[in-house]
């Protein structure tokens, strides 16, 4: 009799704990947890090409390691691409002392650095070109910016911003065989411009696999998802470009009232393509924040769910030290059960945030009242 009462009490307590846990999980905000070791990469004073800032990193997981390509700037203000890798995705124990991608000629009108009063970069990093009007992007004065990296088949494909002045902010693509990337033989194909002349474009990302037999390039998330389906990466011959439409319009009176663009390339889940994106709140201006969408697997132009609140926003000192109010995610990988998101903080350092992938997607799909809501078509 007493034993039965005790068992009943224990079962009741367990039931109440399960209810409490369920309620807590349902009402827990959808957030990424920052790494305890942030920043994970910082400028290196002894490397002239990355002595001022390292930020906006791309990342892929291959060959048992996370491979990171990141934007770096030195005293000359030129953006180049550096490389680091990690076994656990948190501690980057390998970092190359030289850039693995440098700007090349052929993008836009050219002037010598001396003609516009800029210091000429070290010739070891390759020739550069400038326009007559120069615009500081992320504090820089030109070069290869904000890489994104995907592995499609056996090829590593990198998109980046080719910045050559205010009138020349265009999207470019290059690639190399995956074994060359793993072996650190950075034999990039000559880059090709994908966006049209006299337009300003950023944040174009390829899906990590073909869709309906074609390469899928997401080139706009505002006001709608726009995807170009491409037969070959070689089709960009200097005469063929992607028609894109970008508007600042977002969801009025929401945290993403001004959508800036895609973050890391989409990540495939059983329930849809997970896309992280950057946006700003016009009522809380000058702060870049990160949100999440879930896109349909077969027709990724359709948004299934979308976060009602940012999953990452600039709160820590290292996200406000350089350019205040900036978290800018360009890379994400899945390691085990976790989603690791790599981002630039304050246009100066690189940090990581993570979450349990399964719980994150489940919450994105079901937690509608507090943090998330499905899109309506």
C-alpha positions as CSV (number, residue, x, y, z in Angstrom):
1,X,0.0,0.0,0.0
2,X,2.7,2.5,1.0
3,X,4.9,1.3,-1.8
4,X,2.1,2.0,-4.3
5,X,1.6,5.5,-2.9
6,X,5.4,6.2,-3.2
7,X,5.5,4.9,-6.7
8,X,2.5,7.1,-7.6
9,X,4.1,10.2,-6.1
10,X,7.4,9.5,-8.0
11,X,5.5,9.0,-11.3
12,X,3.6,12.2,-10.6
13,X,6.7,14.1,-10.0
14,X,8.3,12.7,-13.2
15,X,5.2,13.7,-15.2
16,X,5.3,17.2,-13.8
17,X,9.0,17.5,-14.6
18,X,8.3,16.4,-18.2
19,X,5.5,18.9,-18.5
20,X,7.8,21.6,-17.1
21,X,10.6,20.7,-19.5
22,X,8.2,20.7,-22.4
23,X,6.8,24.1,-21.5
24,X,10.3,25.5,-21.0
25,X,11.5,24.2,-24.4
26,X,8.4,25.5,-26.2
27,X,8.9,29.0,-24.7
28,X,12.7,29.1,-24.9
29,X,13.8,31.7,-27.5
30,X,15.3,30.4,-30.7
31,X,18.9,31.5,-30.2
32,X,22.5,30.5,-31.1
33,X,24.9,30.0,-28.2
34,X,28.2,31.7,-28.6
35,X,31.4,29.8,-28.2
36,X,33.3,30.2,-24.9
37,X,36.5,30.9,-26.8
38,X,35.3,33.7,-28.9
39,X,36.9,35.4,-30.8
40,X,38.3,32.3,-32.4
41,X,40.4,34.2,-35.0
42,X,41.9,37.7,-34.7
43,X,44.2,39.9,-36.8
44,X,47.9,38.9,-36.8
45,X,50.2,41.9,-36.5
46,X,53.1,40.1,-38.1
47,X,51.1,39.4,-41.3
48,X,50.8,42.6,-43.2
49,X,47.9,41.4,-45.3
50,X,45.7,40.5,-42.2
51,X,47.1,42.8,-39.6
52,X,44.0,45.0,-39.3
53,X,40.9,42.7,-39.5
54,X,39.8,39.2,-40.2
55,X,36.1,38.6,-40.6
56,X,33.1,37.3,-42.6
57,X,34.3,33.6,-42.9
58,X,33.1,30.9,-45.2
59,X,33.3,27.3,-44.0
60,X,32.9,23.7,-45.2
61,X,33.4,20.3,-43.4
62,X,35.4,17.9,-45.5
63,X,38.2,15.3,-44.9
64,X,37.5,15.3,-41.1
65,X,38.2,19.0,-40.7
66,X,36.4,22.4,-40.9
67,X,38.0,24.4,-43.7
68,X,37.6,28.2,-43.3
69,X,38.2,30.9,-45.9
70,X,38.0,34.4,-44.4
71,X,38.2,38.0,-45.5
72,X,41.4,39.7,-44.3
73,X,42.7,43.3,-44.5
74,X,46.0,44.9,-43.8
75,X,47.2,48.5,-43.6
76,X,46.6,49.0,-47.3
77,X,42.9,48.3,-46.9
78,X,42.8,45.6,-49.5
79,X,40.7,42.5,-48.9
80,X,42.3,39.2,-49.5
81,X,41.2,35.6,-48.5
82,X,43.0,33.7,-45.8
83,X,42.7,30.1,-44.7
84,X,42.4,28.2,-41.4
85,X,41.2,24.8,-40.4
86,X,40.0,22.9,-37.3
87,X,39.5,19.4,-36.1
88,X,36.6,20.2,-33.7
89,X,35.2,23.3,-35.4
90,X,36.1,25.5,-32.4
91,X,39.8,25.5,-32.1
92,X,41.6,26.4,-35.3
93,X,45.0,24.8,-35.0
94,X,46.0,25.4,-38.6
95,X,46.3,28.9,-40.1
96,X,48.3,29.7,-43.2
97,X,50.7,32.6,-43.1
98,X,50.0,33.7,-46.7
99,X,46.6,34.5,-48.4
100,X,45.1,31.8,-50.5
101,X,43.2,34.1,-52.8
102,X,44.3,37.6,-54.0
103,X,42.5,40.1,-56.1
104,X,43.2,40.0,-59.9
105,X,42.9,42.4,-62.7
106,X,40.1,42.4,-65.2
107,X,37.2,43.6,-63.0
108,X,36.2,47.1,-64.1
109,X,38.1,50.2,-65.1
110,X,41.6,50.4,-63.7
111,X,43.9,53.1,-62.4
112,X,47.2,52.7,-60.6
113,X,47.1,53.1,-56.8
114,X,49.4,56.2,-57.1
115,X,46.8,57.9,-59.3
116,X,44.2,57.9,-56.6
117,X,46.5,58.4,-53.7
118,X,46.4,55.0,-52.2
119,X,49.4,53.0,-51.0
120,X,50.3,50.3,-53.5
121,X,49.9,46.8,-52.1
122,X,52.8,44.5,-51.7
123,X,53.3,42.9,-55.2
124,X,53.5,39.5,-53.6
125,X,49.7,39.6,-53.2
126,X,49.0,40.2,-56.8
127,X,48.0,43.1,-59.0
128,X,44.9,45.1,-58.1
129,X,42.7,47.6,-59.9
130,X,40.7,50.6,-58.7
131,X,37.9,52.9,-60.0
132,X,38.1,56.7,-59.8
133,X,35.5,56.7,-57.1
134,X,36.4,54.6,-54.0
135,X,33.9,53.5,-51.4
136,X,35.0,51.9,-48.1
137,X,33.3,48.6,-47.7
138,X,33.8,47.0,-44.3
139,X,36.5,49.6,-43.8
140,X,38.3,48.5,-46.9
141,X,39.2,50.0,-50.3
142,X,38.9,47.1,-52.7
143,X,39.6,43.5,-53.3
144,X,37.9,40.1,-52.7
145,X,35.3,40.3,-49.9
146,X,32.9,38.1,-47.9
147,X,33.5,34.6,-49.4
148,X,31.0,31.8,-49.3
149,X,32.1,28.3,-50.0
150,X,30.2,25.1,-51.0
151,X,31.2,21.6,-52.1
152,X,29.2,20.5,-55.1
153,X,30.1,17.0,-56.1
154,X,33.9,17.0,-56.1
155,X,34.3,20.7,-56.6
156,X,34.8,23.5,-54.1
157,X,32.9,26.6,-55.3
158,X,33.6,30.0,-53.9
159,X,31.5,33.1,-54.5
160,X,32.7,36.5,-53.3
161,X,32.2,40.2,-53.7
162,X,34.6,41.8,-56.3
163,X,34.9,45.3,-54.9
164,X,36.7,47.9,-57.1
165,X,35.0,51.1,-56.0
166,X,31.5,52.4,-55.3
167,X,30.4,51.7,-58.9
168,X,31.9,48.2,-58.9
169,X,30.4,45.9,-56.2
170,X,29.8,42.8,-58.2
171,X,29.4,39.1,-57.5
172,X,32.1,36.7,-58.7
173,X,32.7,33.0,-58.7
174,X,35.7,30.7,-58.8
175,X,36.3,27.1,-58.0
176,X,38.8,24.3,-57.7
177,X,38.8,20.5,-57.3
178,X,38.0,19.5,-53.7
179,X,41.2,17.4,-53.4
180,X,43.2,20.5,-54.2
181,X,41.5,22.4,-51.4
182,X,42.2,19.5,-49.0
183,X,45.8,19.4,-50.1
184,X,46.2,23.2,-49.7
185,X,47.0,23.6,-53.4
186,X,44.9,26.7,-54.0
187,X,44.6,26.5,-57.8
188,X,41.6,28.7,-58.2
189,X,40.1,29.0,-61.7
190,X,40.1,32.5,-63.1
191,X,37.1,34.3,-61.4
192,X,34.1,35.1,-63.5
193,X,31.6,38.0,-62.8
194,X,28.0,36.8,-62.4
195,X,26.2,40.1,-61.7
196,X,25.6,42.8,-64.3
197,X,27.7,46.0,-64.7
198,X,26.6,49.2,-63.0
199,X,24.7,47.3,-60.3
200,X,25.7,46.7,-56.6
201,X,25.2,43.1,-55.5
202,X,26.3,41.1,-52.5
203,X,25.4,37.9,-50.7
204,X,24.9,35.5,-53.5
205,X,25.2,31.8,-52.5
206,X,25.1,28.5,-54.3
207,X,23.1,25.6,-52.9
208,X,25.5,22.7,-52.0
209,X,23.9,20.4,-54.5
210,X,22.2,20.6,-57.8
211,X,18.4,21.0,-57.9
212,X,16.5,19.5,-60.8
213,X,19.9,18.8,-62.4
214,X,21.1,22.4,-62.3
215,X,23.3,24.6,-60.2
216,X,21.1,26.7,-58.0
217,X,22.2,30.2,-57.2
218,X,20.3,32.2,-54.6
219,X,20.8,35.9,-55.5
220,X,18.1,37.7,-53.7
221,X,16.0,37.3,-50.5
222,X,14.2,40.6,-50.6
223,X,11.4,41.1,-51.4
224,X,11.2,37.4,-52.4
225,X,13.5,34.5,-52.7
226,X,15.1,34.6,-56.2
227,X,17.1,31.6,-57.5
228,X,18.9,31.3,-60.9
229,X,19.2,27.7,-62.2
230,X,22.5,27.3,-64.2
231,X,23.7,24.6,-66.5
232,X,27.4,25.3,-66.0
233,X,29.7,27.4,-63.9
234,X,31.5,28.2,-67.1
235,X,28.6,30.1,-68.6
236,X,29.8,33.4,-67.2
237,X,32.0,34.5,-70.1
238,X,31.9,38.2,-69.6
239,X,28.7,38.5,-71.7
240,X,26.3,36.4,-69.6
241,X,25.0,37.7,-66.3
242,X,22.3,37.0,-63.8
243,X,19.4,39.4,-63.7
244,X,18.8,40.1,-60.0
245,X,16.4,42.3,-58.0
246,X,17.2,43.5,-54.6
247,X,15.0,45.7,-52.5
248,X,15.4,46.7,-48.9
249,X,11.8,45.8,-48.1
250,X,11.3,43.4,-45.2
251,X,8.5,42.7,-42.8
252,X,7.1,46.0,-41.6
253,X,7.3,46.6,-37.9
254,X,9.4,43.5,-37.4
255,X,13.1,43.0,-36.5
256,X,13.9,42.3,-40.2
257,X,12.2,45.4,-41.7
258,X,15.3,45.9,-43.8
259,X,16.6,42.6,-45.2
260,X,20.3,42.7,-46.3
261,X,20.9,39.3,-47.8
262,X,21.7,35.6,-47.4
263,X,24.3,34.5,-44.8
264,X,25.9,31.1,-45.2
265,X,24.9,28.8,-48.1
266,X,21.7,26.9,-47.5
267,X,22.0,23.7,-45.4
268,X,19.9,20.7,-46.3
269,X,17.7,19.1,-43.7
270,X,14.9,16.5,-44.0
271,X,12.3,19.3,-43.7
272,X,13.8,21.9,-46.0
273,X,16.8,24.1,-46.7
274,X,17.9,26.0,-43.7
275,X,18.9,29.6,-44.7
276,X,20.3,32.1,-42.3
277,X,20.1,35.7,-43.4
278,X,21.1,39.2,-42.4
279,X,18.6,42.0,-41.6
280,X,18.2,45.2,-39.7
281,X,15.3,46.8,-37.7
282,X,14.5,50.3,-38.8
283,X,13.4,51.0,-35.2
284,X,16.8,49.7,-34.0
285,X,19.1,51.0,-36.8
286,X,22.8,50.3,-37.4
287,X,22.7,46.8,-36.1
288,X,23.2,43.7,-38.3
289,X,21.3,40.7,-37.0
290,X,20.9,37.1,-38.1
291,X,17.6,35.3,-38.7
292,X,16.5,31.9,-40.0
293,X,14.3,30.6,-42.8
294,X,13.3,27.1,-43.9
295,X,12.9,26.8,-47.6
296,X,11.1,24.1,-49.5
297,X,13.4,21.3,-50.7
298,X,12.1,20.9,-54.2
299,X,11.0,24.6,-54.7
300,X,13.3,26.7,-52.5
301,X,11.7,29.9,-53.7
302,X,9.0,29.1,-51.2
303,X,9.6,30.0,-47.6
304,X,8.0,27.5,-45.2
305,X,8.9,29.1,-41.9
306,X,10.8,32.2,-40.8
307,X,12.0,33.4,-37.4
308,X,10.0,36.2,-35.8
309,X,13.1,37.3,-33.8
310,X,16.8,37.4,-34.6
311,X,18.8,34.3,-33.6
312,X,22.0,36.2,-33.2
313,X,22.5,40.0,-32.6
314,X,25.4,42.1,-31.6
315,X,25.7,42.0,-27.8
316,X,29.2,41.1,-26.9
317,X,32.2,43.4,-26.8
318,X,33.9,41.7,-29.8
319,X,30.8,42.4,-31.9
320,X,31.0,46.1,-31.2
321,X,34.7,46.8,-31.0
322,X,35.6,47.5,-34.6
323,X,32.4,48.6,-36.4
324,X,29.8,48.6,-33.6
325,X,26.7,46.6,-34.0
326,X,27.8,43.9,-36.6
327,X,27.3,40.1,-36.6
328,X,27.7,38.9,-40.1
329,X,27.5,35.1,-40.7
330,X,29.0,33.7,-43.9
331,X,29.7,30.1,-43.0
332,X,28.0,27.2,-41.3
333,X,28.7,23.5,-40.9
334,X,27.1,20.5,-39.3
335,X,29.4,18.5,-36.9
336,X,27.7,15.6,-35.2
337,X,24.4,16.9,-33.7
338,X,25.5,20.6,-33.8
339,X,25.1,23.4,-36.2
340,X,28.2,25.7,-36.0
341,X,27.8,29.2,-37.4
342,X,30.8,31.3,-38.2
343,X,30.5,35.0,-38.3
344,X,32.4,38.3,-38.4
345,X,32.1,40.5,-35.3
346,X,32.5,44.2,-35.6
347,X,34.1,43.8,-39.0
348,X,37.3,42.9,-37.1
349,X,37.3,39.4,-35.7
350,X,35.8,35.9,-36.3
351,X,33.5,34.1,-33.8
352,X,31.4,31.0,-33.7
353,X,28.0,30.2,-32.3
354,X,26.3,26.8,-32.2
355,X,23.0,25.0,-31.5
356,X,21.6,21.5,-31.6
357,X,20.6,21.1,-35.2
358,X,17.6,18.9,-34.6
359,X,16.1,21.0,-31.9
360,X,16.8,24.2,-33.8
361,X,14.9,23.0,-36.9
362,X,12.1,21.5,-34.8
363,X,11.7,24.8,-33.0
364,X,11.8,26.7,-36.3
365,X,8.9,24.6,-37.6
366,X,6.7,24.4,-34.5
367,X,7.5,27.2,-32.0
368,X,5.1,29.7,-33.6
369,X,3.6,31.8,-30.8
370,X,6.6,33.2,-29.1
371,X,9.5,33.3,-31.6
372,X,8.5,31.8,-35.0
373,X,5.7,31.9,-37.4
374,X,5.0,30.1,-40.8
375,X,5.0,32.1,-43.9
376,X,1.6,32.7,-45.6
377,X,1.4,32.6,-49.4
